[in-house]
Amino acid sequence: MTPQTLSSMIGPDDLALLISDEPNVRLLDVRTPGEFESAHIPGAYNVPLDLLGEHTSEIRNLADTKVVLVCQSGQRAGKADDALRAAGMSNLRVLEGGMNGWLAGNRESVVGRRRISLERQVRIVAGALAGIGGFLALLVNPGFAFIPAMIGSGLVFAGLTDTCAMGMLLAKLGYNRPASCDPAAAVRALTSGVPATRTSVT
């Protein structure tokens, strides 16, 4: 992911003003459906980042509408920004700090069942595997040291390439994809302007 320019970022306070002043602005939340279900900005549409590519041609129809991309911390929204700009869209902004920043200011949110964010899940799984591998190497067989070595190498690779295979795998788990999620319906609503409440996870 290329670093986002200041002009492509929008802070939580400015986004709140934009939503108030321009009701037609579209909020595209690219987190997993589970994260979206946990808490999201009212009116946001949920299309997970790993499915965004399937709907780029439809989303591109919003070329004349302001679109703000949202994720948990801003990283995945930045990737979505790169992908959509590569497809020819220039009317995009990325919510600085993501939902973490939005919630930190106690702004209006739709709150549902609490779930662990994808970023935290990656840290938990990576830490657990590294810890288990380390203990097994000390107590059972030194060969188990390859487990923390592989996890560490994977984290370095993720940092250098800005991709995370573990995160992509975890995003596909049922825990992160509630049965009520319908990204295709969300895209249709997003592009047509149908209120997001009709297609949001419930």
C-alpha positions in Angstrom: 0.0 0.0 0.0 1.3 3.4 -0.9 1.2 6.0 2.0 -2.0 8.0 1.9 -1.7 11.6 1.1 -3.0 14.2 3.6 -5.7 15.2 1.0 -7.1 11.6 0.9 -7.5 11.4 4.7 -10.4 12.8 6.7 -10.5 13.0 10.5 -13.4 11.8 12.6 -14.5 15.4 13.4 -14.4 16.4 9.8 -16.3 13.3 8.8 -19.0 14.0 11.3 -19.4 17.5 9.8 -19.4 16.0 6.3 -22.2 13.6 7.1 -24.2 16.4 8.6 -23.7 18.8 5.7 -23.8 16.2 2.8 -26.3 13.4 3.5 -25.5 11.8 0.2 -21.9 10.9 1.2 -21.4 7.2 1.1 -19.5 5.4 3.9 -17.9 2.2 2.7 -16.8 0.0 5.6 -14.3 -2.6 4.4 -14.0 -4.6 7.7 -15.2 -8.1 8.2 -19.0 -8.5 8.7 -18.3 -9.5 12.3 -16.4 -6.3 13.0 -19.1 -4.3 11.3 -21.7 -6.0 13.4 -19.9 -5.1 16.5 -20.0 -1.3 15.8 -20.3 0.8 12.8 -21.1 4.4 11.7 -24.8 4.9 11.1 -25.5 4.7 7.3 -22.3 2.8 6.5 -22.3 0.0 3.9 -20.3 -3.2 4.6 -18.2 -4.7 1.7 -15.3 -6.6 3.2 -11.9 -5.8 1.7 -11.3 -9.3 0.4 -14.5 -9.1 -1.6 -14.1 -5.6 -2.8 -12.4 -6.6 -6.0 -15.5 -8.5 -7.1 -17.5 -5.4 -7.0 -15.1 -2.7 -8.2 -16.9 -2.2 -11.5 -20.2 -1.5 -9.7 -18.6 0.8 -7.1 -17.0 2.7 -9.9 -20.4 4.0 -10.8 -20.1 6.3 -7.7 -17.5 8.4 -9.5 -19.6 11.6 -8.9 -20.4 10.8 -5.2 -18.1 11.4 -2.2 -17.1 8.0 -0.7 -15.4 7.7 2.6 -13.6 4.4 3.3 -13.7 3.0 6.8 -11.9 0.1 8.6 -10.8 -0.6 12.1 -7.5 1.4 12.2 -7.2 2.9 8.7 -4.9 0.3 7.2 -7.4 -1.8 5.2 -9.3 1.3 4.1 -6.0 2.5 2.7 -5.7 -0.7 0.7 -9.2 -0.2 -0.5 -8.3 3.4 -1.5 -5.4 2.1 -3.6 -7.5 -0.5 -5.3 -10.4 1.8 -6.2 -8.1 4.6 -7.3 -6.3 2.1 -9.6 -9.8 1.4 -11.0 -10.2 5.1 -11.9 -12.0 6.5 -8.8 -10.7 9.8 -7.4 -13.6 10.8 -5.1 -12.3 8.9 -2.1 -11.3 9.7 1.4 -10.0 7.4 4.2 -11.2 7.8 7.7 -8.1 8.6 9.7 -7.7 6.2 12.7 -10.7 4.1 11.4 -13.4 3.0 13.8 -10.9 3.2 16.6 -10.6 6.9 16.1 -14.4 7.3 15.6 -15.3 5.5 18.7 -12.6 7.2 20.8 -14.6 10.4 20.4 -17.9 8.8 21.6 -19.5 9.6 18.3 -22.8 8.2 17.2 -22.4 4.5 16.3 -24.6 1.5 15.7 -23.5 -1.1 18.4 -24.3 -4.7 18.2 -22.7 -8.0 19.4 -19.2 -7.3 20.6 -16.5 -9.1 18.6 -12.7 -9.2 18.6 -11.3 -7.1 15.7 -9.4 -8.8 13.0 -6.1 -7.1 14.0 -6.5 -8.4 17.6 -7.3 -11.9 16.3 -4.1 -11.9 14.3 -2.1 -10.8 17.3 -3.7 -13.4 19.6 -3.2 -16.3 17.1 0.3 -15.3 16.2 1.3 -14.9 19.8 -0.3 -18.2 20.9 1.4 -20.1 18.1 4.8 -18.6 18.8 4.4 -19.2 22.6 3.3 -22.8 22.1 6.1 -23.4 19.7 8.6 -22.0 22.1 7.5 -24.1 25.0 7.4 -27.2 22.9 11.0 -26.5 21.7 12.1 -26.1 25.3 10.2 -29.0 26.8 9.7 -31.6 24.1 12.0 -31.2 21.1 14.1 -28.4 19.8 12.7 -29.0 16.3 9.5 -27.2 17.4 11.5 -24.0 17.3 10.5 -23.8 13.6 7.0 -22.7 14.7 7.9 -19.4 16.3 10.6 -18.9 13.6 7.9 -19.2 10.9 5.5 -16.9 12.8 8.2 -14.3 13.2 9.2 -14.6 9.5 5.5 -14.2 8.5 5.1 -11.1 10.6 8.2 -9.5 9.1 6.9 -10.4 5.6 3.5 -8.9 6.5 5.2 -5.7 7.6 7.4 -5.4 4.5 4.6 -6.2 2.0 1.6 -4.8 3.9 -0.2 -8.1 3.4 -1.2 -10.6 6.1 -2.1 -14.2 5.0 -3.2 -15.0 8.6 -5.6 -12.0 8.6 -7.0 -13.1 5.2 -7.6 -16.6 6.5 -9.1 -15.5 9.8 -11.4 -13.1 7.8 -13.0 -16.1 6.2 -14.0 -17.8 9.5 -17.7 -18.1 10.3 -17.0 -16.0 13.4 -16.1 -13.0 11.2 -18.9 -13.6 8.6 -22.3 -13.7 10.2 -24.9 -15.5 8.2 -26.9 -12.3 7.7 -24.1 -10.6 5.7 -24.8 -10.0 2.0 -22.0 -8.0 0.4 -23.7 -8.1 -3.0 -26.8 -6.5 -1.6 -24.7 -4.0 0.2 -23.1 -3.0 -3.0 -26.4 -2.6 -4.8 -27.7 -0.4 -2.0 -24.4 1.6 -1.9 -24.6 2.4 -5.6 -28.3 3.1 -5.7 -28.5 5.1 -2.5 -30.9 2.8 -0.7 -30.5 3.4 3.1 -27.8 1.1 4.5 -30.1 -0.1 7.3 -31.9 -2.3 4.8 -28.7 -4.3 4.0 -26.6 -3.9 7.1 -25.8 -6.9 9.3 -28.5 -7.3 11.9 
